Amino acid sequence: MEKILIVYYSISHLNTYNLLKNNLKGDNYIFFNVIKDNQEMINFDDFSKIILASGIYFNKMGENLYNFIKINQKELLTKEVIFIFTSGIRINYYKLKIKKTLLEFGIESKTFGTKALDTYGPLKLFGGINKKRPNKDDIKKLEDFLLEVGFL
C-alpha cells in the first residue's frame, strides 16, 4: 500500500486537521505536525505523494508550513504534491495565492480549499463566522477531490 505523507499546520480550532482526519484514515496516511513533530524523522524516500495542509492565518498559509516547504523544496520537487486549506473567507483567492506561492518553489500542485470557523479579531465577539464548517458537505467535497487526484 502506497504511503502518503500529510504535512499540516493547524492551530486555533484545528479546522484543517479535523477535515483531514475525517477523510484520511488508515496506516498508509502518515500525519506530520510541523509545529510538534521532528522534521529530521521524515524519510522522504518512503513517500511518493505528499499532502501539504494549513489554515489561512493573516492572509497566508501557516509560517511553519511555509518554512517546511522552503527547507524541503528539493525533496518536494520529486513528489506528487497537493495542497488543502481551510479559511474563513476568500477561498478562490487563496487557492490562486497558494498555487502561486508553490510555483515560486517550482512545485505544481492541485489545491482544495473550504470555509471553516473563523474567530479572528472582532469576529470572536459574536462567535465567529462559518460556525459549523467544515461540515459533512465539505468533507464529501474533499473526498471527491482526493479521489479525483488519486490520493484516496
C-alpha positions as CSV (number, residue, x, y, z in Angstrom):
1,M,0.0,0.0,0.0
2,E,1.3,3.4,-1.0
3,K,2.3,5.7,1.9
4,I,1.2,9.3,1.8
5,L,2.7,12.0,4.0
6,I,0.4,14.7,5.3
7,V,2.3,17.7,6.5
8,Y,0.0,20.1,8.3
9,Y,-0.2,23.3,10.2
10,S,-3.5,23.6,12.1
11,I,-4.0,25.7,15.3
12,S,-6.8,27.7,16.8
13,H,-9.9,25.5,16.1
14,L,-8.0,22.6,14.3
15,N,-10.2,23.1,11.3
16,T,-7.7,21.8,8.8
17,Y,-6.5,18.8,11.0
18,N,-10.1,17.7,11.7
19,L,-11.0,17.9,8.0
20,L,-8.1,15.7,7.1
21,K,-8.7,13.2,9.9
22,N,-12.3,12.7,8.7
23,N,-11.1,11.7,5.2
24,L,-7.7,10.2,5.6
25,K,-7.8,7.0,7.7
26,G,-5.6,4.1,7.5
27,D,-2.0,3.1,8.1
28,N,-0.9,4.4,4.7
29,Y,-1.5,8.1,5.8
30,I,1.2,9.4,8.0
31,F,0.4,12.7,9.7
32,F,3.2,15.2,10.4
33,N,2.5,18.3,12.5
34,V,5.1,21.0,11.5
35,I,4.9,22.6,15.0
36,K,5.3,19.5,17.2
37,D,7.0,16.7,15.2
38,N,10.7,16.4,14.5
39,Q,11.3,17.1,10.8
40,E,14.5,15.1,10.8
41,M,12.4,11.9,11.3
42,I,10.9,12.2,7.8
43,N,12.4,9.8,5.3
44,F,11.1,11.3,2.0
45,D,12.0,8.1,0.2
46,D,9.1,6.4,1.9
47,F,6.6,8.6,0.1
48,S,5.7,9.3,-3.5
49,K,2.8,11.6,-2.6
50,I,2.6,14.5,-0.1
51,I,-0.3,16.5,1.1
52,L,0.5,19.9,2.4
53,A,-2.3,21.4,4.5
54,S,-2.9,24.6,6.5
55,G,-5.4,27.0,7.8
56,I,-5.1,30.5,6.5
57,Y,-3.6,32.9,9.1
58,F,-3.2,36.6,8.5
59,N,-3.8,36.1,4.7
60,K,-1.4,33.3,4.1
61,M,-0.6,29.7,4.9
62,G,0.9,29.0,8.3
63,E,4.5,30.3,8.6
64,N,5.8,26.9,9.9
65,L,4.4,25.1,6.8
66,Y,5.9,27.8,4.5
67,N,9.3,27.2,6.2
68,F,8.9,23.5,5.8
69,I,8.3,23.9,2.1
70,K,11.3,26.2,1.7
71,I,13.6,23.8,3.6
72,N,12.4,20.7,1.8
73,Q,11.9,22.1,-1.6
74,K,14.4,19.7,-3.2
75,E,12.5,16.7,-1.8
76,L,9.1,18.1,-2.6
77,L,10.0,18.6,-6.3
78,T,10.4,14.9,-6.7
79,K,6.9,14.1,-5.3
80,E,3.3,14.4,-6.3
81,V,2.0,17.3,-4.1
82,I,-1.4,18.6,-3.3
83,F,-2.4,21.4,-1.0
84,I,-5.5,21.5,1.3
85,F,-6.6,24.6,3.3
86,T,-9.4,26.0,5.4
87,S,-10.2,29.7,5.6
88,G,-13.0,31.9,7.0
89,I,-13.2,33.8,3.7
90,R,-12.0,34.2,0.1
91,I,-11.5,30.5,-0.8
92,N,-10.9,31.1,-4.6
93,Y,-8.4,34.0,-3.8
94,Y,-6.4,31.8,-1.5
95,K,-6.4,28.9,-4.0
96,L,-4.7,31.1,-6.5
97,K,-2.3,32.6,-3.9
98,I,-1.2,29.2,-2.7
99,K,-0.7,27.9,-6.2
100,K,1.4,31.0,-6.9
101,T,3.4,30.6,-3.7
102,L,4.1,26.9,-4.5
103,L,5.1,27.7,-8.1
104,E,7.7,30.1,-6.8
105,F,9.3,27.0,-5.3
106,G,8.8,25.1,-8.6
107,I,6.1,23.0,-7.1
108,E,3.0,22.4,-9.3
109,S,0.0,21.4,-7.1
110,K,-3.7,20.8,-7.3
111,T,-5.4,22.8,-4.5
112,F,-8.5,22.3,-2.4
113,G,-10.0,24.8,0.0
114,T,-13.1,25.1,2.1
115,K,-14.6,27.5,4.5
116,A,-14.1,27.0,8.2
117,L,-14.8,28.6,11.6
118,D,-13.1,31.9,11.8
119,T,-13.0,33.9,15.1
120,Y,-10.2,36.3,14.2
121,G,-10.3,39.8,15.7
122,P,-13.8,41.3,16.1
123,L,-15.4,38.1,14.8
124,K,-14.8,36.5,18.2
125,L,-17.2,39.0,19.8
126,F,-20.2,37.2,18.2
127,G,-18.8,33.7,18.0
128,G,-17.2,33.9,14.5
129,I,-18.3,33.1,11.0
130,N,-18.8,29.7,9.4
131,K,-19.7,28.3,12.8
132,K,-20.5,24.8,11.6
133,R,-17.8,24.5,9.0
134,P,-16.2,22.4,7.8
135,N,-19.3,20.3,7.6
136,K,-20.4,17.0,6.0
137,D,-20.7,18.6,2.6
138,D,-17.2,20.0,2.9
139,I,-15.9,16.6,3.9
140,K,-17.6,15.0,0.9
141,K,-16.2,17.6,-1.4
142,L,-12.7,16.9,-0.1
143,E,-13.3,13.2,-0.5
144,D,-14.3,13.7,-4.2
145,F,-11.2,15.9,-4.7
146,L,-8.9,13.3,-3.2
147,L,-10.4,10.6,-5.4
148,E,-10.0,12.8,-8.4
149,V,-6.3,13.4,-7.8
150,G,-5.6,9.8,-6.7
151,F,-4.8,10.5,-3.1
152,L,-7.7,8.4,-1.7
